[in-house]
């Protein structure tokens, strides 16, 4: 059985990104730079011949995904389960405003503690809903398919941590994702019976802006 490939793709830049405002689930569209980033990334990702594209229903992710969909001739399915972390009172605030008003809580959240930013969602809750959507898409896909998931930085990091079966307290070890960067996970299948050995997914690329390069075994 041929392994499936999962690409988690962060949306392009928005005006709030440029202003360092916490976006959360506030529906902010791409700015001009974001559209250019999406077009450039789509040109590269198209060479991986994606079979399915699914996106958060928030404009910044959907617009990013549509740049690829138009290029490869695929419709983009949207799902609210792929949205960014809901951050309640933090949404719309700049980094400086957050530090002044919520300094201790922000520090704990940034360090990976499973707190509720602005009274919103914990990282575990975000990971659970994103992975639920991904599992539903995988259930409809065939062996060997490449699936692109256009989502958000925090949502993607939490989902990757969960998919790699990392302890939640270690998810903060995954660095902040750049606008329009992607991460590639390959399903870990072995043997003619497709029996799995070890974790289900292997991380091939993280926070990438270039295409994966085939690697030899560790001892070669």
C-alpha positions as CSV (number, residue, x, y, z in Angstrom):
1,X,0.0,0.0,0.0
2,X,1.3,3.4,-1.0
3,X,1.6,6.0,1.9
4,X,-0.6,9.0,1.8
5,X,0.9,12.5,2.2
6,X,-0.6,15.2,4.3
7,X,0.4,18.9,3.8
8,X,-0.6,21.4,6.5
9,X,-0.3,24.8,5.0
10,X,-0.5,28.1,6.9
11,X,-2.4,31.0,5.2
12,X,-0.7,34.0,3.7
13,X,-0.2,37.3,5.5
14,X,-3.0,39.6,6.6
15,X,-3.0,43.2,7.8
16,X,-3.3,41.9,11.4
17,X,-0.3,39.7,10.9
18,X,1.7,42.8,9.8
19,X,0.4,44.7,12.9
20,X,1.1,41.7,15.2
21,X,-2.5,41.5,16.3
22,X,-3.9,38.2,17.7
23,X,-6.3,37.1,15.0
24,X,-7.9,33.9,16.5
25,X,-11.2,33.3,14.7
26,X,-11.7,36.9,13.7
27,X,-12.2,36.7,9.9
28,X,-9.4,38.9,8.5
29,X,-8.7,38.5,4.7
30,X,-5.3,38.3,3.1
31,X,-3.5,41.5,2.3
32,X,-1.7,42.2,-1.0
33,X,1.5,40.5,0.3
34,X,-0.6,37.5,1.5
35,X,-2.1,37.1,-2.0
36,X,1.4,37.2,-3.5
37,X,2.7,34.6,-1.0
38,X,-0.3,32.3,-1.7
39,X,0.3,32.5,-5.5
40,X,4.0,31.7,-5.1
41,X,3.4,28.8,-2.7
42,X,0.7,27.4,-4.9
43,X,3.1,27.3,-7.8
44,X,5.4,25.1,-5.8
45,X,2.8,22.9,-4.2
46,X,1.1,22.3,-7.5
47,X,4.2,20.2,-8.5
48,X,3.2,17.7,-5.7
49,X,0.0,16.9,-7.6
50,X,-2.5,17.3,-4.7
51,X,-5.6,15.1,-4.9
52,X,-7.7,17.0,-2.4
53,X,-7.7,20.5,-0.9
54,X,-9.5,21.2,2.3
55,X,-9.5,24.6,4.1
56,X,-10.6,26.5,7.2
57,X,-13.7,28.5,6.3
58,X,-12.0,31.7,7.4
59,X,-11.2,34.0,4.5
60,X,-7.4,34.1,4.9
61,X,-7.1,30.3,4.7
62,X,-9.8,29.9,2.1
63,X,-8.2,32.5,-0.2
64,X,-4.8,30.8,0.2
65,X,-6.3,27.4,-0.6
66,X,-8.1,28.8,-3.7
67,X,-4.8,30.0,-5.2
68,X,-3.8,26.3,-5.3
69,X,-7.2,25.0,-6.3
70,X,-7.3,27.3,-9.4
71,X,-3.8,26.2,-10.4
72,X,-4.4,22.5,-10.2
73,X,-8.1,22.4,-11.1
74,X,-9.5,21.2,-7.7
75,X,-12.4,22.5,-5.7
76,X,-11.6,23.6,-2.2
77,X,-13.7,22.0,0.6
78,X,-14.1,24.2,3.7
79,X,-14.7,23.2,7.3
80,X,-15.0,25.4,10.4
81,X,-13.2,22.7,12.4
82,X,-10.0,23.9,10.7
83,X,-10.2,27.4,12.1
84,X,-7.6,29.0,14.3
85,X,-7.8,28.9,18.1
86,X,-10.7,30.9,19.5
87,X,-9.0,33.5,21.7
88,X,-11.9,35.4,23.2
89,X,-10.8,38.7,24.7
90,X,-7.3,38.5,23.2
91,X,-8.5,38.8,19.6
92,X,-7.6,42.0,17.9
93,X,-5.0,43.0,20.5
94,X,-1.4,43.7,19.6
95,X,1.5,41.8,21.2
96,X,2.3,44.9,23.4
97,X,-1.3,45.2,24.5
98,X,-1.4,41.5,25.4
99,X,1.8,41.8,27.4
100,X,0.5,44.8,29.3
101,X,-2.9,43.3,30.1
102,X,-2.3,39.6,30.3
103,X,1.5,39.2,30.8
104,X,1.6,36.2,33.1
105,X,-1.2,34.3,31.2
106,X,0.5,35.1,27.9
107,X,3.8,33.8,29.1
108,X,2.3,30.5,30.2
109,X,0.4,30.1,27.0
110,X,3.5,30.9,24.9
111,X,5.5,28.3,26.9
112,X,3.0,25.6,26.0
113,X,0.8,25.5,29.1
114,X,-2.8,24.3,28.2
115,X,-4.5,27.6,29.3
116,X,-7.4,29.3,27.6
117,X,-6.2,32.4,25.8
118,X,-8.7,35.2,26.4
119,X,-11.1,32.6,27.9
120,X,-11.1,30.7,24.6
121,X,-9.9,27.2,23.5
122,X,-7.0,25.2,24.9
123,X,-4.5,23.8,22.4
124,X,-5.8,20.2,23.1
125,X,-9.3,21.3,22.1
126,X,-8.0,22.9,18.9
127,X,-5.9,19.8,18.1
128,X,-8.9,17.5,18.7
129,X,-11.2,19.3,16.2
130,X,-8.6,19.8,13.5
131,X,-7.5,16.1,13.7
132,X,-11.2,15.1,13.6
133,X,-11.6,16.9,10.3
134,X,-8.3,15.4,8.9
135,X,-9.4,11.9,9.9
136,X,-12.7,12.4,8.1
137,X,-10.9,13.5,4.9
138,X,-8.5,10.6,5.2
139,X,-11.4,8.2,5.5
140,X,-12.6,9.3,2.1
141,X,-9.2,9.2,0.5
142,X,-7.3,6.5,-1.4
143,X,-3.8,5.1,-0.8
144,X,-1.1,7.3,-2.2
145,X,-3.2,10.5,-2.2
146,X,-1.7,13.9,-1.4
147,X,-4.0,16.0,0.8
148,X,-3.5,19.7,1.3
149,X,-5.0,21.3,4.5
150,X,-5.0,25.1,4.5
151,X,-5.3,26.3,8.0
152,X,-3.7,28.6,10.6
153,X,-0.4,28.7,12.5
154,X,-1.6,27.7,16.0
155,X,-4.1,25.2,14.7
156,X,-1.5,23.5,12.4
157,X,1.1,23.3,15.2
158,X,-1.4,21.7,17.6
159,X,-2.6,19.3,15.0
160,X,1.0,18.3,14.0
161,X,1.9,17.7,17.7
162,X,-1.2,15.4,18.0
163,X,-0.6,13.6,14.8
164,X,3.0,12.9,15.7
165,X,1.7,11.6,19.1
166,X,3.9,14.0,21.0
167,X,2.9,14.7,24.6
168,X,0.9,18.0,24.6
169,X,3.4,19.6,27.0
170,X,6.0,19.2,24.3
171,X,4.0,20.8,21.4
172,X,5.7,24.1,22.1
173,X,8.9,22.5,20.7
174,X,7.4,23.0,17.3
175,X,8.4,26.5,16.1
176,X,6.0,29.2,15.0
177,X,5.0,28.8,11.4
178,X,5.7,31.4,8.8
179,X,2.9,32.8,6.7
180,X,2.3,30.5,3.7
181,X,4.8,27.9,4.9
182,X,3.8,24.3,5.0
183,X,4.7,21.1,6.8
184,X,4.6,17.6,5.2
185,X,3.7,14.4,7.0
186,X,3.9,11.0,5.4
187,X,1.9,8.1,6.6
188,X,4.1,5.4,8.1
189,X,3.2,2.1,6.5
190,X,5.5,-0.8,6.2
191,X,5.4,-4.2,4.5
192,X,3.0,-5.7,1.9
193,X,0.3,-6.1,4.5
194,X,0.4,-2.4,5.3
195,X,1.0,-3.2,8.9
196,X,2.1,-0.1,10.8
197,X,5.2,0.0,12.9
198,X,5.7,3.0,15.3
199,X,3.8,6.3,15.0
200,X,1.2,6.7,12.2
201,X,2.9,9.8,10.7
202,X,6.4,10.8,10.0
203,X,7.3,14.5,9.7
204,X,9.2,15.0,6.4
205,X,9.2,18.8,6.2
206,X,8.4,21.5,8.8
207,X,7.8,25.2,8.2
208,X,9.0,24.8,4.6
209,X,9.0,27.1,1.7
210,X,10.6,24.7,-0.7
211,X,9.7,21.2,-2.0
212,X,10.6,18.0,-0.2
213,X,13.8,16.3,-1.4
214,X,14.0,12.5,-1.3
215,X,16.3,11.3,1.5
216,X,18.5,8.3,1.7
217,X,18.5,6.1,4.8
218,X,20.2,7.5,7.9
219,X,23.4,5.4,7.3
220,X,23.9,6.3,3.7
